[in-house]
Amino acid sequence: MSKTSMLIAAGAGYVLGARAGRERYDQIVAQAARVRRDPRVQDAAHRATETVKEKASEVASDAVDAARRQNSVPPTP
């Protein structure tokens, strides 16, 4: 295969692959948008956010206590 033929084949492969890749990417983006708009997903995301808000201070406090125990730092009053 000559150098010119190789370059033409590579160029054609790139163009065809890029077009197919872009179409698939667009399909994936569209599906992700549909999933995000689904009321069940919205509800689950809302519940997860609320749970994180409720538990954040407790987890932070536990992490501080564990770090103090690890480093033998006495707790502050």
Secondary structure, 3 states (H helix, E strand, C coil): CCHHHHHHHHHHHHHHHHHHHHHHHHHHHHHHHHHHHCHHHHHHHHHHHHHHHHHHHHHHHHHHHHHHHHHCCCCCC
